[in-house]
């Protein structure tokens, strides 16, 4: 464990901490059993889940889960053997099959363990294939889950669903799609959080070092409004067939409402881009992968004026450039070090792009009527990842 944060420590204290870290690393490397946790997890099949006797009373059951740090602070559904068995009928994969290893604990996320957390979150049995795909996505190397699970950032994993399964499961993509009131959205997002916590070890205050966190760490899930999207949907843009269903995971730092009555494309892209450009945005430090959720009204305005999705991304990339002089002195130095190869030596007048290229900006269309779109700043070290949802034959 590395003590954190460093910002208020002096150099002597940092030197002592660094020395202790070096000693700890050296000692573990000399241990014959020091093989990485990720490698060890893949050495042999994961064991089946153990049966645990729990109280029958609902209040006592929830206290039992709280004491063992198995919940999220909301009431839990007991994952009984019968409930888990019903859920496992919705996949052809074996219960002990390892879907992914989940950082930072790098424990094996078996199909059975995913199902257990899904039951605890209140998911219906037919939701299981979505969570299997989501577990595969968060376990992908490019997603860099380690940087999400053990950071002071308020980052939460946002689950975006595409394809025919949206209608089959009733996932909300319209009015209030990021809000309350829909069973699929609420429990799918919550189940993924329990997987990150109970399998991955992202426990608040232990490995999860978020300074404040955010409400999206309870549940953060929606679908794309493909019927209202004037361009190809996200999963097709990413190379999947139109008839496929997918789960995409995003390391989102929060949601930023953008309410504008702009009536032409240049004006709309200017004000959205200007909203994205703020000097404490983590995307500017390393070149990020920000996300935009366009309302159907804004999307159709842009399409009506002949803009493709690539055109919109380029317009946002141009309009979101940030003058380096707006950064704090310390952050100016951080950006200088991290982006020198890309941008050369910075001056106060250097215009910093939010990402390395315009295509690094992701766009979906979701929501109902209204002039509201949403900006999602993204944790700079993570890359959104998409996996196909495989239904049982």
HELIX and SHEET records of a PDB file:
HELIX    1   1 UNK A   11  UNK A   29  1                                  19    
HELIX    2   2 UNK A   37  UNK A   41  1                                   5    
HELIX    3   3 UNK A   58  UNK A   67  1                                  10    
HELIX    4   4 UNK A   81  UNK A   88  1                                   8    
HELIX    5   5 UNK A  111  UNK A  121  1                                  11    
HELIX    6   6 UNK A  125  UNK A  127  5                                   3    
HELIX    7   7 UNK A  128  UNK A  138  1                                  11    
HELIX    8   8 UNK A  141  UNK A  143  5                                   3    
HELIX    9   9 UNK A  145  UNK A  149  1                                   5    
HELIX   10  10 UNK A  165  UNK A  169  1                                   5    
HELIX   11  11 UNK A  183  UNK A  198  1                                  16    
HELIX   12  12 UNK A  215  UNK A  217  5                                   3    
HELIX   13  13 UNK A  226  UNK A  228  5                                   3    
HELIX   14  14 UNK A  234  UNK A  237  1                                   4    
HELIX   15  15 UNK A  265  UNK A  276  1                                  12    
HELIX   16  16 UNK A  283  UNK A  286  1                                   4    
HELIX   17  17 UNK A  296  UNK A  304  1                                   9    
HELIX   18  18 UNK A  309  UNK A  319  1                                  11    
HELIX   19  19 UNK A  324  UNK A  326  5                                   3    
HELIX   20  20 UNK A  329  UNK A  343  1                                  15    
HELIX   21  21 UNK A  358  UNK A  360  5                                   3    
SHEET    1   A 2 UNK A  98  UNK A 102  0                                        
SHEET    2   A 2 UNK A 107  UNK A 110 -1                                        
SHEET    1   B 4 UNK A 221  UNK A 223  0                                        
SHEET    2   B 4 UNK A 156  UNK A 162  1                                        
SHEET    3   B 4 UNK A 246  UNK A 252 -1                                        
SHEET    4   B 4 UNK A 385  UNK A 388 -1                                        
SHEET    1   C 4 UNK A 256  UNK A 259  0                                        
SHEET    2   C 4 UNK A 372  UNK A 376 -1                                        
SHEET    3   C 4 UNK A 291  UNK A 294 -1                                        
SHEET    4   C 4 UNK A 362  UNK A 365  1                                        
SHEET    1   D 2 UNK A 322  UNK A 323  0                                        
SHEET    2   D 2 UNK A 351  UNK A 352 -1                                        
END                                                                             
